[in-house]
C-alpha cells in the first residue's frame, strides 16, 4: 500500500494531448440545441466522490464537463447547487449528519481516512435556484416525481436533504423544477439506486418485484421493474414535452465497481494445524448431513499453515446465506452426543445457514466495508466459534451472495431494457454505461493515453468510496456521453481530456 502513494501521484496526473483535437473539423451542435441544458439524476450526476459531496467534486461532475463543451456551440450558463466547502458532508440544524470525504493516507494500516475538519454545509440554509444540475445523491427513479422529496419536515424519513436544500418549494418535485426551466436539452441518468442500495446493504432489503406501490418500499429495496418502467416513461415524457432533445444512460452492473470486487472471497491465510483440524472435523460433519439430505456440501477443507508462509493457499470466508435451507435442527441432533445439548444447539443455530464463499460461477461478493470485521472476535461468541469469517459466519450485511446478486442483475437487465426502448422510441441519444463500466472492470478502458480500471486507489476510474467515479472517471463518462450525443445529433463536440483531471483528491483542497 505504501507504494501506491507514488503510483497515484505519478504519470497519471500529467496532461496529455486530446486525441480528438486534430481532426480539423469545426465544432457544431448538429440538430441539438444546447442553449438551456438541465441534468437529472442521482449522486453520479451531482459529482459525488470519495463518500461525500463537495465543491471540487461538483465542479468535475459529468454534466458540468458536458456544459463546458456545450458552451462552445451555443450552450448557456450552467448553475450548480454547490456545497459550502471541500470537507464534504453536511449539517441539519447545526448537527453533523453526514461526515467528511475520504482521502488516501498512504498508511498501509489505515489507507483511507476522513479529511480533517467539520462540514459547514447547513441543509436548512436554503439556496435560491433554479439550478441546471439537478443531481440528487440517494435518489431513486420514483423520487424524482415525489412532491414530498424536498420537504424540510421530512428530513430523516421521506425527504432528501440535498433536494431540500435547493428545491423551489417544500412541495416541488425534481422533474417539475427541471421542466420549469424549459430546457432545450437534458441528460437523464437514473435507476442506479433502485438496485444499488440493496446491493451495498448486502441484500438486507426486499426485492419488491410485484409490488406496484413505492410508498411501501424500504430504503434498501429493489424497485419493481413495472414501477420503474412507468416512472421512467413519465420522466422522459415530461422532459420532452416541449420538444427538448436529450441523452440518457443505462445502469451498470453493481459487480463492475470496486465496492464489490476489492475484498476477495478467500483472504484468510492458512490456520494453525490444530485450529484447521478442529474446523475440518466440524465442517466435515455438517457436509455429511447435507450429503444425507441430498444437498450440496457447504464447506471446503481448511488449509493449515504453521509457518506463516506468504505463498500458501488462502481459505475462503465463512458467510451466512439466508437462501439456504436451515439445517439447525439436523446439526444440533447430530452433534449433541459429542458436544452436549447446549453446545450442539449453539453450533446448530450458528451454522444452520452458513457456508464458505465462492469466487467462481454463481459467485459471492464481499463488500468493501466488510474488511474492517474480517478476522475480528465476535463479541459474546465463545471460543473457538468467535472469529469472524473463519469460525463465525460473516453476516448478511457484509456480503452479497450469489442469490442476491442474481436478483440485482435481473432487475438491472429489466431497467436497462426499459431505458433503451424508451430512448429509441423518443429518438434520444443513448449511453451504454453498463458496457463501459464492464469494460473498465474487465481489462480496462484506454482514453487520452490513460488506462482506466476498477482497481481501488490506482485504477484511475473510481474514487475511494468504491462506487462513485474519480475525477478522471467522471471525465471518461463525459466523453462517453459526448460520443453518444455526436452520434445521434450529428454534433462535433470534443470531449474533455482525461489527462487534465486528478486521479484522486488530496487531503487538502
N, C-alpha and C positions, 0 to 999 in steps of 0.2 A: 504493500500500500504506500510505503514511503516513496517508491519510485514513481508512483502515479503523480506526485506533486510536479515532477519535471515533465512528465508526458503531457499533463493537462495544460501546461504553460508553454509548450514548445511550438513547433511549426504550425500547429492547428490555428493559431491566432494571427498568423501572417495574412496580409491582404494579397489576394491573387487577382488576376485579370478575369473578368466575366467572359466566359466562353462564347456568349451570345452577342457581345458588343461589337463584333466586327463584321456583321452580315451586310452592312451598308444600306439597309432598308430604313426608310423614315418611320418614326413612331406614328401609330394610328390607333384610334379606338374601334375601328371597324364599324359594325352595326350597333355597338353598345354605346350607351350614354352614361358616363361616369360622374356627371355633374353633382349628383346627390347620392352618395354611397352610404348604405347602412348595413351593419354586420350584426347578425343574430346568432346566438349560440350559448355555450356554457363556458367553463374555465379555459378551454382550448382557444376560444375566441377572445377572451379577456386578456390573455397574456400571462396567465398563472404559471408560476415556475418555482421550483425548489420548495414546494409546500406552502406557498403564500402568493398573495397579490401585492405588488409593489410597483413604484413608478417606472423604474428602468425595465422591468419585465413588461409592463403595459406598453411602453414605447416600442418594444420589439414584438408585440402581438402581430400575428399574420395579417389581420385587417389593416393595422397601421402601416405595415410594409406594402400591402396592396395599394392603399391610398396614396402612398408616395409615388408609386408608378402611375396610378390613375391621374395624378396631378399633372403629369407630363403630357396628357392628351385631353385636357379639359376638365379633369376632376376637381371638385371643390374642396373646401376645408373639411377636415376630419377631426371631430372632437371626441375626447375620451374622459370618462369619469375617474380621473386619477386619484389614487390613494394619496395620503398625506406625507408618506415617507418611503424610504427604501429599506426599512426594517421589515416591513410586511406584517400581516395580521391586523387586527382592529380591536376597538373597544366598543362596548354598548353601555351607555350611561356611565362611563368612566371606568368600567370594569373590563379588563382584558379578556376577550372571549375567543381570540384566535392568536396563536403565538407567532413569533418571528419566522422568517425564512431560514432555510438551511444553507450552510456553506461547507466546503471541503477543507478539513483541517490539516490533512497530511499525516495525522497521527494514526498509526495502524490500530491502536487500541480504541480509538474513538474517531473514525474518519469523517463522520458527519456530525455537525452540531448547529444549534440555532445561533444566529448572529447576535451580537451584544445590542442592548437597547430595548426599549419598550415601545410597542406600537402606539402611534399618535393619531391614527385614523379613528375618528369617532363616528360611528354609523348614524347616530341621531342628528349629526350636523348635516342637514340635507343639502344636496347640490342642485343647482338650477340648470336644467338642460335646455334644449334636447341634446342628446349625445349620439354620435354616429356608431360608436362601439357599444352594442347592446349585449355583449357577452356577460353572462351572469354565472359565476362559479357555483357549481352544485345543481344547476337547473336541469331538470328532465324535460322531455318533449312537451308534456301536458302543462308544465309550469308556465310556459310562455303564453298560455291562454288564460291563466288564472287571474281573477281580479282581486285576490287576497294576497298575492305574492309580494306586493310592495307595501303592505300594511304594517307600520311600526308596532302596532299592538300585537302582531302575530310573530315577532321575532322569537325564535326558540321552538316554534311549532309549525305553523303553516306558511310563514313568510320567510323570504330570503334577505339577510342583512345587506348583501351587496345591492340588490334591487331596491330595497327600502331606501338606501342612500341616494339613489338618483331617479326613482320613479316620479312621473309627473304628478301623481296624486296617490293617496292611500288605496284607491280602487283601480288604479291603472293596471294594464297588462303589458307585458313586454312587447307582444305583437302590436298592440294598439299604439304604444309610444313610438314604435318603429314606423308604422304606416302613417301616423300623423305627420311625419316629416316629408311625406310624398317622395319617397326615394325613386330615383331613376334606375338604380342598380343596387342589388343586395347580395349578400352571401349568407348562407344558412348551413351551419354545421351543428346539428343537434341529434341527440339519441344516445350518445356515449354513456351518459349517466343512467340511462334506462336499463343498462346491464352492468355498468362498471361498479356501482355501489354494492350490488350483490356480490360481485367478484372480490372486491377489495375487503369486504367484510368476511371473506371466507365462506360465502354461501349461507350466512346466518339469516338472510331474508327469505322471502317466499317467492316462488315462481308464480306470478299472477295470471298466467295464460288461462284464458277462460273467464276471467273476472273483468267486466267492462266498466267498472266504477273506480277510477283512480283515487277518489276521495277515501277509499278504504285501504289504500296501499300504505305499507310501511316505507321508511326511508331507504331501506336496503333491498327492496323487492324488484323483481324483473317485471317490466311493463308488458301487459298483454299486447301481442302483435296487432290485433284488430284495433285496439285503442290507439296504438302508435300510428297505424295507417290513417285513421280518421283525423287525428291531431295533425299529422304531417300534411295531409291534404288541405286542412283548414289554414295552416301556416302559409303554405305556398299560394293558395288562392287569395289570401289576404295581401300578400306581398306583391302579387302580380296583377291585382285588380285594376290598377291604373296604368297597366302596360309596362311596368318595370321588368327589365331583364335581370338575370342573376346567375349565381353559381352555387351549387350545393355539393356536399361531400358525404360519403357514406361513413360507416363506423368500423374502425379497426378491431380485429380480434384482441381481446384483453391479453391473450397469451403472446402478443407481439411486444409487450412492454416489459422493461426490466423489473418492475414491481413483482412480477410473477416468475421471472426466469433467473434472477441473480442468485438466489439461495438454492443450492442443489437439493435433490431429494435424498442424497446419500452423503451428508457431510460428517458423519460420525466415524472417527478413526477406530482402529481395532481396539477391542476391550481387553483388559487383563484376562488371562485364561480362565480363572475361577469364575469371574463375572459372566464371561461368554458361555461357559458350560452351564451355569445356572439358568441363564435366559434360554439357551437352546433346549434345555430339558423342559422348561415351562412351555415355550412356544411349540416345541415338538408335540407335547401332549395335546395342545389345542388344535394343531394340524391333524392329529389323529381323529379328533372329534369332527372336524369339517369333512374329512375323508369318509368317516362313517355315515355322515349325513348327506353325502353326495355333493358336497360343495368344494370349491377350490380352496387350496391351502392359503392361509392369510399371512404366513410368516416365512422368512428365509433364514438360512443358517447364519448366525452371527460370527463374524470373523474376529479371531483373537490376535493380539499383538502385545507381547510382554516387553518388547524392546523399543517401543515408541518410534518405529521406523516410519519415515515420512512417505515411503512409496507403497505401503501396504494398501490393500483393498479397503475401500470405505464401506461402512454399514449404512443401510437406509434408515430413514427416520421412522419411528413408530407413531402412527397417526390414528385418530378416531375417524370412522367413516359411518355416518348416520344412515347411509343407504344399505348397509349390510344387515342381514338378519341378526337379531340379538341372541347370542349364544350364552348369555349369562347363566341361565339355569343349567345348561349342559356342562359348562365349565365348572360351576360350583359342585355339581353332583360328582363329576369325575375326580375332582381334586380333594374332596372332603376327607377320604381315607388317609391321604398323605399329609394334608396341611391342617386338618381340623376344620370344623364347620365355619368358624368366624373368619379365618384367613382365606378359606376357599371361597366364601361368599364375597369377600372384598375383591379377590382376584377375578372372580366371575363378573362382577359389576364393572371392574376396571377394563377388562379385555373383551367384554361381550361384543363390542363392535370395533375392535382395534385390528390393525393390520400394518404391514410395512408399506411405505410409499413406493410407487412405481414411477420410473422415468422413461419408459418406452410404451408404445402402443397407446392405449387409453390411459394416459399418464396423469399424475397428480402435479400440482404446482404449490410450492411453498411461498407464502407471502414474504415480501421484503421485511416487514415489521416483525416476522417470527424469529429473526436471527437473534433478537435480544433474549429469547427464552430458551432456545435450544441448549441443552446440557445443564440448565439450572435445576435446582432442587425444588420440587413441588411442595409448597407449604401444606402441612397436615398429612401428607402421604408417608407411610412407613417405609423404611429401607427394607429390601432393595428395590421397591416399586416406586421410587420417587424421583428418578432422573428424567427430566422432560425430553421426549424424543428418543429415549433409549429404553427405559423400562416403564415410563409414564407416558401415555399417548398424547401427542400434540392435539390440542382441542380444535373444534370446528372453525373457530375464528382465525386460526393461524394457517389454514390450508384451503386450497380449492381442489377438491377431489375430482377424480375423473368424471364421476356422475354429475357434479355441479358444473364442471367445465363444459360438458355436453349440453347442459341446459343453456348456458351462456352463449355457446356457439349457435345453437338452434335459434335463439331469439335474435342474435346479431344477423344471421342469414335472413330471417324474416324481415327485420327492419331494413336491411340493405336492399332487399328486393323491392320494398315499397319506395325507398328513396330513388332508386334508379328508374323505376317505372314512372313515377311522377315527374322526375326530371325530363324523361323522354317525352311524356305527354305534353308538358308545358314548354318544351323547347329550351331548357336551361342547360348551362354548362355543368358538367358532372366530373367530380374528382373522385377517383377510386382510391381513397385514403387507406382502405383496407389492404389493397395490393401494395401500396407504397410502404406501409409500416411492416407488412410481411416480408418485403424485400430487405428493409432495414434490419429486421431481426434474423434474417437468413442469408448472411453473407455480406450485407451492407449495400448502400447506395453511394455511388460516386457523383459528386456535384462540385463544380468550381474547383476541382483539384483536391477535394476532401472526401474521405470515406466516412459515411455516416452509418454507425451500427447501434445496436441496442445495449451494448456493454455499459454498465453504470460507471460514471465518472469519466472514462476515457473514450467512450464511443461517439462523442460529438452530438448525437441526436437527442438525448434525453437529459433532463435536469435531475437534480439529486433526490427528488421525491419518487423517481422511478416510474412516473406516469406521464407527467407533462414534458413537453419539449424543452430543450435548451435554447439559448439564443440562436445558435446555428440550426437547431431543429425547426424553429419557427420560420427561419429564412428558407429552409428546404420546403416547408409546407406552402409558404407564399409562392415559391416558384412553381409548385405543382398546381396551385390554383390558377396562376397566370397561364400556364401551359393549357389548362382546360378552357380558360376564357378565350385565349387566342384561337384555339381550335374551333370553338363554337361560333364566335362572333367575328372572326376574321381580323382581329386586332393584331398589333405587332408590339406588344408590351415586352419590356426587358425586365426579367426578374431581378431581385436583389442578389448581390454577390455574397454567397455564403461565407466567403473568407473575410468579410468585413464585420462579422459578428463573433462575439465571445463563444468559447467553448463552455465556460462556467462563469457565474458571477462570483466575484471575490467577496471576502468578508466585509470589506468597506466599500461603499459606493458613494 
